[in-house]
């Protein structure tokens, strides 16, 4: 893994943590992790996690029993 790939991985992991643990909006998570836009984060996110961030958040809420 290159240093750039490692940095991207860390940013995506932090964005996911913000979205899933702190219920951050995609836009806020993108900004907090250094992405220029929510759409940039939304393009990168499924490459690492297999699903888009909004669907991941919805799935997480369903599992946790949140409405």
PyMOL Python script that loads the backbone (N, CA, C, O; Angstrom):
from pymol import cmd

cmd.read_pdbstr("""\
ATOM      1  N   UNK A   1       0.851  -1.172   0.000  1.00  0.00           N
ATOM      2  CA  UNK A   1       0.000   0.000   0.000  1.00  0.00           C
ATOM      3  C   UNK A   1       0.903   1.243   0.000  1.00  0.00           C
ATOM      4  O   UNK A   1       1.839   1.355   0.791  1.00  0.00           O
ATOM      5  N   UNK A   2       0.598   2.142  -0.886  1.00  0.00           N
ATOM      6  CA  UNK A   2       1.377   3.379  -0.966  1.00  0.00           C
ATOM      7  C   UNK A   2       0.945   4.339   0.160  1.00  0.00           C
ATOM      8  O   UNK A   2      -0.127   4.176   0.743  1.00  0.00           O
ATOM      9  N   UNK A   3       1.786   5.332   0.456  1.00  0.00           N
ATOM     10  CA  UNK A   3       1.385   6.323   1.460  1.00  0.00           C
ATOM     11  C   UNK A   3       0.070   7.034   1.096  1.00  0.00           C
ATOM     12  O   UNK A   3      -0.734   7.333   1.979  1.00  0.00           O
ATOM     13  N   UNK A   4      -0.146   7.300  -0.173  1.00  0.00           N
ATOM     14  CA  UNK A   4      -1.375   7.959  -0.612  1.00  0.00           C
ATOM     15  C   UNK A   4      -2.584   7.052  -0.378  1.00  0.00           C
ATOM     16  O   UNK A   4      -3.632   7.525   0.062  1.00  0.00           O
ATOM     17  N   UNK A   5      -2.452   5.764  -0.666  1.00  0.00           N
ATOM     18  CA  UNK A   5      -3.538   4.815  -0.429  1.00  0.00           C
ATOM     19  C   UNK A   5      -3.837   4.691   1.068  1.00  0.00           C
ATOM     20  O   UNK A   5      -4.994   4.597   1.477  1.00  0.00           O
ATOM     21  N   UNK A   6      -2.785   4.695   1.865  1.00  0.00           N
ATOM     22  CA  UNK A   6      -2.950   4.615   3.316  1.00  0.00           C
ATOM     23  C   UNK A   6      -3.699   5.843   3.840  1.00  0.00           C
ATOM     24  O   UNK A   6      -4.609   5.716   4.659  1.00  0.00           O
ATOM     25  N   UNK A   7      -3.317   7.022   3.368  1.00  0.00           N
ATOM     26  CA  UNK A   7      -3.992   8.244   3.769  1.00  0.00           C
ATOM     27  C   UNK A   7      -5.462   8.217   3.370  1.00  0.00           C
ATOM     28  O   UNK A   7      -6.330   8.603   4.153  1.00  0.00           O
ATOM     29  N   UNK A   8      -5.739   7.759   2.154  1.00  0.00           N
ATOM     30  CA  UNK A   8      -7.129   7.665   1.692  1.00  0.00           C
ATOM     31  C   UNK A   8      -7.915   6.698   2.567  1.00  0.00           C
ATOM     32  O   UNK A   8      -9.061   6.969   2.923  1.00  0.00           O
ATOM     33  N   UNK A   9      -7.302   5.574   2.912  1.00  0.00           N
ATOM     34  CA  UNK A   9      -7.959   4.590   3.764  1.00  0.00           C
ATOM     35  C   UNK A   9      -8.295   5.195   5.128  1.00  0.00           C
ATOM     36  O   UNK A   9      -9.399   4.998   5.636  1.00  0.00           O
ATOM     37  N   UNK A  10      -7.360   5.923   5.720  1.00  0.00           N
ATOM     38  CA  UNK A  10      -7.606   6.551   7.011  1.00  0.00           C
ATOM     39  C   UNK A  10      -8.740   7.568   6.935  1.00  0.00           C
ATOM     40  O   UNK A  10      -9.584   7.631   7.829  1.00  0.00           O
ATOM     41  N   UNK A  11      -8.758   8.363   5.869  1.00  0.00           N
ATOM     42  CA  UNK A  11      -9.812   9.354   5.696  1.00  0.00           C
ATOM     43  C   UNK A  11     -11.175   8.687   5.547  1.00  0.00           C
ATOM     44  O   UNK A  11     -12.159   9.145   6.128  1.00  0.00           O
ATOM     45  N   UNK A  12     -11.234   7.614   4.777  1.00  0.00           N
ATOM     46  CA  UNK A  12     -12.495   6.905   4.587  1.00  0.00           C
ATOM     47  C   UNK A  12     -12.967   6.231   5.876  1.00  0.00           C
ATOM     48  O   UNK A  12     -14.159   6.239   6.183  1.00  0.00           O
ATOM     49  N   UNK A  13     -12.044   5.656   6.616  1.00  0.00           N
ATOM     50  CA  UNK A  13     -12.416   5.042   7.891  1.00  0.00           C
ATOM     51  C   UNK A  13     -12.967   6.080   8.865  1.00  0.00           C
ATOM     52  O   UNK A  13     -13.943   5.820   9.568  1.00  0.00           O
ATOM     53  N   UNK A  14     -12.340   7.253   8.905  1.00  0.00           N
ATOM     54  CA  UNK A  14     -12.831   8.314   9.785  1.00  0.00           C
ATOM     55  C   UNK A  14     -14.181   8.837   9.311  1.00  0.00           C
ATOM     56  O   UNK A  14     -15.062   9.098  10.129  1.00  0.00           O
ATOM     57  N   UNK A  15     -14.352   8.991   8.021  1.00  0.00           N
ATOM     58  CA  UNK A  15     -15.639   9.432   7.489  1.00  0.00           C
ATOM     59  C   UNK A  15     -16.724   8.423   7.855  1.00  0.00           C
ATOM     60  O   UNK A  15     -17.824   8.808   8.250  1.00  0.00           O
ATOM     61  N   UNK A  16     -16.419   7.145   7.726  1.00  0.00           N
ATOM     62  CA  UNK A  16     -17.403   6.113   8.076  1.00  0.00           C
ATOM     63  C   UNK A  16     -17.729   6.149   9.559  1.00  0.00           C
ATOM     64  O   UNK A  16     -18.887   6.001   9.948  1.00  0.00           O
ATOM     65  N   UNK A  17     -16.711   6.344  10.387  1.00  0.00           N
ATOM     66  CA  UNK A  17     -16.945   6.436  11.825  1.00  0.00           C
ATOM     67  C   UNK A  17     -17.876   7.606  12.143  1.00  0.00           C
ATOM     68  O   UNK A  17     -18.799   7.470  12.946  1.00  0.00           O
ATOM     69  N   UNK A  18     -17.632   8.744  11.515  1.00  0.00           N
ATOM     70  CA  UNK A  18     -18.478   9.915  11.745  1.00  0.00           C
ATOM     71  C   UNK A  18     -19.913   9.659  11.308  1.00  0.00           C
ATOM     72  O   UNK A  18     -20.860  10.035  11.999  1.00  0.00           O
ATOM     73  N   UNK A  19     -20.063   9.020  10.159  1.00  0.00           N
ATOM     74  CA  UNK A  19     -21.401   8.759   9.614  1.00  0.00           C
ATOM     75  C   UNK A  19     -22.154   7.734  10.464  1.00  0.00           C
ATOM     76  O   UNK A  19     -23.331   7.923  10.770  1.00  0.00           O
ATOM     77  N   UNK A  20     -21.484   6.668  10.838  1.00  0.00           N
ATOM     78  CA  UNK A  20     -22.162   5.587  11.555  1.00  0.00           C
ATOM     79  C   UNK A  20     -22.255   5.809  13.062  1.00  0.00           C
ATOM     80  O   UNK A  20     -23.282   5.496  13.665  1.00  0.00           O
ATOM     81  N   UNK A  21     -21.212   6.339  13.677  1.00  0.00           N
ATOM     82  CA  UNK A  21     -21.194   6.477  15.131  1.00  0.00           C
ATOM     83  C   UNK A  21     -21.760   7.797  15.615  1.00  0.00           C
ATOM     84  O   UNK A  21     -22.380   7.862  16.677  1.00  0.00           O
ATOM     85  N   UNK A  22     -21.550   8.843  14.842  1.00  0.00           N
ATOM     86  CA  UNK A  22     -21.974  10.160  15.297  1.00  0.00           C
ATOM     87  C   UNK A  22     -23.137  10.709  14.471  1.00  0.00           C
ATOM     88  O   UNK A  22     -23.545  11.858  14.640  1.00  0.00           O
ATOM     89  N   UNK A  23     -23.662   9.876  13.581  1.00  0.00           N
ATOM     90  CA  UNK A  23     -24.785  10.273  12.733  1.00  0.00           C
ATOM     91  C   UNK A  23     -24.522  11.549  11.951  1.00  0.00           C
ATOM     92  O   UNK A  23     -25.436  12.338  11.708  1.00  0.00           O
ATOM     93  N   UNK A  24     -23.274  11.746  11.558  1.00  0.00           N
ATOM     94  CA  UNK A  24     -22.918  12.927  10.768  1.00  0.00           C
ATOM     95  C   UNK A  24     -23.512  12.812   9.365  1.00  0.00           C
ATOM     96  O   UNK A  24     -23.603  11.720   8.804  1.00  0.00           O
ATOM     97  N   UNK A  25     -23.906  13.933   8.821  1.00  0.00           N
ATOM     98  CA  UNK A  25     -24.365  13.963   7.428  1.00  0.00           C
ATOM     99  C   UNK A  25     -23.153  13.714   6.530  1.00  0.00           C
ATOM    100  O   UNK A  25     -22.014  13.970   6.921  1.00  0.00           O
ATOM    101  N   UNK A  26     -23.411  13.216   5.336  1.00  0.00           N
ATOM    102  CA  UNK A  26     -22.342  12.912   4.381  1.00  0.00           C
ATOM    103  C   UNK A  26     -21.512  14.167   4.127  1.00  0.00           C
ATOM    104  O   UNK A  26     -20.283  14.100   4.083  1.00  0.00           O
ATOM    105  N   UNK A  27     -22.169  15.303   3.961  1.00  0.00           N
ATOM    106  CA  UNK A  27     -21.479  16.558   3.684  1.00  0.00           C
ATOM    107  C   UNK A  27     -20.534  16.934   4.821  1.00  0.00           C
ATOM    108  O   UNK A  27     -19.404  17.358   4.578  1.00  0.00           O
ATOM    109  N   UNK A  28     -20.996  16.779   6.067  1.00  0.00           N
ATOM    110  CA  UNK A  28     -20.172  17.116   7.226  1.00  0.00           C
ATOM    111  C   UNK A  28     -18.991  16.158   7.357  1.00  0.00           C
ATOM    112  O   UNK A  28     -17.877  16.583   7.666  1.00  0.00           O
ATOM    113  N   UNK A  29     -19.229  14.880   7.127  1.00  0.00           N
ATOM    114  CA  UNK A  29     -18.143  13.895   7.200  1.00  0.00           C
ATOM    115  C   UNK A  29     -17.114  14.152   6.114  1.00  0.00           C
ATOM    116  O   UNK A  29     -15.912  14.035   6.355  1.00  0.00           O
ATOM    117  N   UNK A  30     -17.573  14.498   4.929  1.00  0.00           N
ATOM    118  CA  UNK A  30     -16.652  14.804   3.836  1.00  0.00           C
ATOM    119  C   UNK A  30     -15.780  15.988   4.192  1.00  0.00           C
ATOM    120  O   UNK A  30     -14.560  15.936   4.031  1.00  0.00           O
ATOM    121  N   UNK A  31     -16.388  17.046   4.670  1.00  0.00           N
ATOM    122  CA  UNK A  31     -15.642  18.253   5.032  1.00  0.00           C
ATOM    123  C   UNK A  31     -14.654  17.968   6.165  1.00  0.00           C
ATOM    124  O   UNK A  31     -13.509  18.419   6.122  1.00  0.00           O
ATOM    125  N   UNK A  32     -15.097  17.220   7.178  1.00  0.00           N
ATOM    126  CA  UNK A  32     -14.259  16.930   8.344  1.00  0.00           C
ATOM    127  C   UNK A  32     -13.051  16.062   8.001  1.00  0.00           C
ATOM    128  O   UNK A  32     -12.045  16.089   8.711  1.00  0.00           O
ATOM    129  N   UNK A  33     -13.145  15.307   6.939  1.00  0.00           N
ATOM    130  CA  UNK A  33     -12.052  14.393   6.579  1.00  0.00           C
ATOM    131  C   UNK A  33     -11.251  14.860   5.369  1.00  0.00           C
ATOM    132  O   UNK A  33     -10.431  14.114   4.835  1.00  0.00           O
ATOM    133  N   UNK A  34     -11.487  16.087   4.945  1.00  0.00           N
ATOM    134  CA  UNK A  34     -10.638  16.677   3.914  1.00  0.00           C
ATOM    135  C   UNK A  34     -11.085  16.492   2.481  1.00  0.00           C
ATOM    136  O   UNK A  34     -10.349  16.831   1.555  1.00  0.00           O
ATOM    137  N   UNK A  35     -12.282  15.957   2.280  1.00  0.00           N
ATOM    138  CA  UNK A  35     -12.786  15.838   0.914  1.00  0.00           C
ATOM    139  C   UNK A  35     -13.331  17.188   0.465  1.00  0.00           C
ATOM    140  O   UNK A  35     -13.863  17.949   1.274  1.00  0.00           O
ATOM    141  N   UNK A  36     -13.201  17.475  -0.801  1.00  0.00           N
ATOM    142  CA  UNK A  36     -13.669  18.747  -1.330  1.00  0.00           C
ATOM    143  C   UNK A  36     -15.189  18.810  -1.416  1.00  0.00           C
ATOM    144  O   UNK A  36     -15.773  19.893  -1.374  1.00  0.00           O
ATOM    145  N   UNK A  37     -15.827  17.650  -1.536  1.00  0.00           N
ATOM    146  CA  UNK A  37     -17.275  17.632  -1.660  1.00  0.00           C
ATOM    147  C   UNK A  37     -17.821  16.283  -1.196  1.00  0.00           C
ATOM    148  O   UNK A  37     -17.098  15.293  -1.089  1.00  0.00           O
ATOM    149  N   UNK A  38     -19.120  16.286  -0.928  1.00  0.00           N
ATOM    150  CA  UNK A  38     -19.793  15.038  -0.558  1.00  0.00           C
ATOM    151  C   UNK A  38     -19.771  14.053  -1.716  1.00  0.00           C
ATOM    152  O   UNK A  38     -19.683  12.843  -1.508  1.00  0.00           O
ATOM    153  N   UNK A  39     -19.853  14.575  -2.945  1.00  0.00           N
ATOM    154  CA  UNK A  39     -19.852  13.667  -4.095  1.00  0.00           C
ATOM    155  C   UNK A  39     -18.505  12.964  -4.244  1.00  0.00           C
ATOM    156  O   UNK A  39     -18.456  11.808  -4.663  1.00  0.00           O
ATOM    157  N   UNK A  40     -17.422  13.644  -3.907  1.00  0.00           N
ATOM    158  CA  UNK A  40     -16.111  12.996  -3.960  1.00  0.00           C
ATOM    159  C   UNK A  40     -16.045  11.856  -2.947  1.00  0.00           C
ATOM    160  O   UNK A  40     -15.574  10.765  -3.266  1.00  0.00           O
ATOM    161  N   UNK A  41     -16.515  12.111  -1.728  1.00  0.00           N
ATOM    162  CA  UNK A  41     -16.560  11.053  -0.715  1.00  0.00           C
ATOM    163  C   UNK A  41     -17.471   9.926  -1.170  1.00  0.00           C
ATOM    164  O   UNK A  41     -17.138   8.753  -1.002  1.00  0.00           O
ATOM    165  N   UNK A  42     -18.607  10.266  -1.739  1.00  0.00           N
ATOM    166  CA  UNK A  42     -19.569   9.252  -2.182  1.00  0.00           C
ATOM    167  C   UNK A  42     -19.027   8.380  -3.301  1.00  0.00           C
ATOM    168  O   UNK A  42     -19.457   7.236  -3.448  1.00  0.00           O
ATOM    169  N   UNK A  43     -18.106   8.887  -4.084  1.00  0.00           N
ATOM    170  CA  UNK A  43     -17.468   8.075  -5.132  1.00  0.00           C
ATOM    171  C   UNK A  43     -16.432   7.117  -4.544  1.00  0.00           C
ATOM    172  O   UNK A  43     -16.331   5.968  -4.973  1.00  0.00           O
ATOM    173  N   UNK A  44     -15.671   7.589  -3.567  1.00  0.00           N
ATOM    174  CA  UNK A  44     -14.607   6.777  -2.976  1.00  0.00           C
ATOM    175  C   UNK A  44     -15.125   5.722  -1.995  1.00  0.00           C
ATOM    176  O   UNK A  44     -14.586   4.618  -1.919  1.00  0.00           O
ATOM    177  N   UNK A  45     -16.152   6.062  -1.262  1.00  0.00           N
ATOM    178  CA  UNK A  45     -16.680   5.231  -0.179  1.00  0.00           C
ATOM    179  C   UNK A  45     -17.031   3.809  -0.622  1.00  0.00           C
ATOM    180  O   UNK A  45     -16.581   2.857   0.018  1.00  0.00           O
ATOM    181  N   UNK A  46     -17.814   3.624  -1.688  1.00  0.00           N
ATOM    182  CA  UNK A  46     -18.176   2.238  -2.062  1.00  0.00           C
ATOM    183  C   UNK A  46     -16.997   1.418  -2.564  1.00  0.00           C
ATOM    184  O   UNK A  46     -17.050   0.189  -2.532  1.00  0.00           O
ATOM    185  N   UNK A  47     -15.958   2.055  -3.016  1.00  0.00           N
ATOM    186  CA  UNK A  47     -14.769   1.301  -3.447  1.00  0.00           C
ATOM    187  C   UNK A  47     -14.137   0.576  -2.272  1.00  0.00           C
ATOM    188  O   UNK A  47     -13.558  -0.499  -2.430  1.00  0.00           O
ATOM    189  N   UNK A  48     -14.252   1.175  -1.085  1.00  0.00           N
ATOM    190  CA  UNK A  48     -13.660   0.556   0.095  1.00  0.00           C
ATOM    191  C   UNK A  48     -14.659  -0.299   0.865  1.00  0.00           C
ATOM    192  O   UNK A  48     -14.317  -1.381   1.342  1.00  0.00           O
ATOM    193  N   UNK A  49     -15.893   0.184   0.987  1.00  0.00           N
ATOM    194  CA  UNK A  49     -16.864  -0.488   1.855  1.00  0.00           C
ATOM    195  C   UNK A  49     -17.932  -1.276   1.110  1.00  0.00           C
ATOM    196  O   UNK A  49     -18.707  -2.001   1.735  1.00  0.00           O
ATOM    197  N   UNK A  50     -17.989  -1.152  -0.200  1.00  0.00           N
ATOM    198  CA  UNK A  50     -18.899  -1.956  -0.990  1.00  0.00           C
ATOM    199  C   UNK A  50     -20.297  -1.389  -1.188  1.00  0.00           C
ATOM    200  O   UNK A  50     -21.044  -1.873  -2.038  1.00  0.00           O
ATOM    201  N   UNK A  51     -20.658  -0.379  -0.421  1.00  0.00           N
ATOM    202  CA  UNK A  51     -21.969   0.265  -0.577  1.00  0.00           C
ATOM    203  C   UNK A  51     -21.804   1.769  -0.383  1.00  0.00           C
ATOM    204  O   UNK A  51     -20.857   2.209   0.269  1.00  0.00           O
ATOM    205  N   UNK A  52     -22.716   2.558  -0.941  1.00  0.00           N
ATOM    206  CA  UNK A  52     -22.639   4.016  -0.779  1.00  0.00           C
ATOM    207  C   UNK A  52     -22.855   4.417   0.682  1.00  0.00           C
ATOM    208  O   UNK A  52     -23.474   3.673   1.443  1.00  0.00           O
ATOM    209  N   UNK A  53     -22.355   5.577   1.073  1.00  0.00           N
ATOM    210  CA  UNK A  53     -22.462   5.981   2.480  1.00  0.00           C
ATOM    211  C   UNK A  53     -23.893   6.114   2.986  1.00  0.00           C
ATOM    212  O   UNK A  53     -24.167   5.750   4.129  1.00  0.00           O
ATOM    213  N   UNK A  54     -24.800   6.619   2.180  1.00  0.00           N
ATOM    214  CA  UNK A  54     -26.196   6.762   2.655  1.00  0.00           C
ATOM    215  C   UNK A  54     -26.817   5.396   2.930  1.00  0.00           C
ATOM    216  O   UNK A  54     -27.537   5.223   3.913  1.00  0.00           O
ATOM    217  N   UNK A  55     -26.539   4.432   2.062  1.00  0.00           N
ATOM    218  CA  UNK A  55     -27.083   3.080   2.263  1.00  0.00           C
ATOM    219  C   UNK A  55     -26.427   2.411   3.466  1.00  0.00           C
ATOM    220  O   UNK A  55     -27.086   1.681   4.207  1.00  0.00           O
ATOM    221  N   UNK A  56     -25.146   2.653   3.660  1.00  0.00           N
ATOM    222  CA  UNK A  56     -24.436   2.107   4.814  1.00  0.00           C
ATOM    223  C   UNK A  56     -25.035   2.672   6.101  1.00  0.00           C
ATOM    224  O   UNK A  56     -25.259   1.932   7.059  1.00  0.00           O
ATOM    225  N   UNK A  57     -25.293   3.969   6.125  1.00  0.00           N
ATOM    226  CA  UNK A  57     -25.890   4.602   7.304  1.00  0.00           C
ATOM    227  C   UNK A  57     -27.288   4.049   7.563  1.00  0.00           C
ATOM    228  O   UNK A  57     -27.636   3.752   8.706  1.00  0.00           O
ATOM    229  N   UNK A  58     -28.085   3.910   6.514  1.00  0.00           N
ATOM    230  CA  UNK A  58     -29.442   3.368   6.663  1.00  0.00           C
ATOM    231  C   UNK A  58     -29.396   1.933   7.174  1.00  0.00           C
ATOM    232  O   UNK A  58     -30.170   1.554   8.053  1.00  0.00           O
ATOM    233  N   UNK A  59     -28.488   1.141   6.619  1.00  0.00           N
ATOM    234  CA  UNK A  59     -28.326  -0.254   7.045  1.00  0.00           C
ATOM    235  C   UNK A  59     -27.924  -0.303   8.516  1.00  0.00           C
ATOM    236  O   UNK A  59     -28.440  -1.124   9.275  1.00  0.00           O
ATOM    237  N   UNK A  60     -27.016   0.565   8.915  1.00  0.00           N
ATOM    238  CA  UNK A  60     -26.568   0.611  10.301  1.00  0.00           C
ATOM    239  C   UNK A  60     -27.716   0.991  11.241  1.00  0.00           C
ATOM    240  O   UNK A  60     -27.840   0.427  12.329  1.00  0.00           O
ATOM    241  N   UNK A  61     -28.557   1.948  10.821  1.00  0.00           N
ATOM    242  CA  UNK A  61     -29.710   2.334  11.640  1.00  0.00           C
ATOM    243  C   UNK A  61     -30.678   1.162  11.778  1.00  0.00           C
ATOM    244  O   UNK A  61     -31.223   0.930  12.857  1.00  0.00           O
ATOM    245  N   UNK A  62     -30.893   0.420  10.685  1.00  0.00           N
ATOM    246  CA  UNK A  62     -31.792  -0.737  10.722  1.00  0.00           C
ATOM    247  C   UNK A  62     -31.289  -1.792  11.690  1.00  0.00           C
ATOM    248  O   UNK A  62     -32.067  -2.355  12.461  1.00  0.00           O
ATOM    249  N   UNK A  63     -30.000  -2.060  11.655  1.00  0.00           N
ATOM    250  CA  UNK A  63     -29.402  -3.066  12.547  1.00  0.00           C
ATOM    251  C   UNK A  63     -29.510  -2.626  13.992  1.00  0.00           C
ATOM    252  O   UNK A  63     -29.797  -3.433  14.876  1.00  0.00           O
ATOM    253  N   UNK A  64     -29.277  -1.336  14.231  1.00  0.00           N
ATOM    254  CA  UNK A  64     -29.299  -0.815  15.601  1.00  0.00           C
ATOM    255  C   UNK A  64     -30.720  -0.648  16.125  1.00  0.00           C
ATOM    256  O   UNK A  64     -30.920  -0.403  17.315  1.00  0.00           O
ATOM    257  N   UNK A  65     -31.702  -0.780  15.245  1.00  0.00           N
ATOM    258  CA  UNK A  65     -33.093  -0.642  15.669  1.00  0.00           C
ATOM    259  C   UNK A  65     -33.579   0.794  15.711  1.00  0.00           C
ATOM    260  O   UNK A  65     -34.611   1.092  16.312  1.00  0.00           O
ATOM    261  N   UNK A  66     -32.819   1.696  15.060  1.00  0.00           N
ATOM    262  CA  UNK A  66     -33.239   3.095  15.006  1.00  0.00           C
ATOM    263  C   UNK A  66     -34.233   3.252  13.871  1.00  0.00           C
ATOM    264  O   UNK A  66     -34.172   2.533  12.873  1.00  0.00           O
ATOM    265  N   UNK A  67     -35.125   4.171  14.023  1.00  0.00           N
ATOM    266  CA  UNK A  67     -36.113   4.429  12.960  1.00  0.00           C
ATOM    267  C   UNK A  67     -35.710   5.612  12.138  1.00  0.00           C
ATOM    268  O   UNK A  67     -36.416   5.980  11.199  1.00  0.00           O
TER     269      UNK A  67
END
""", "prot")
cmd.dss("prot")
cmd.show_as("cartoon", "prot")
cmd.util.cbc("prot")
cmd.orient("prot")
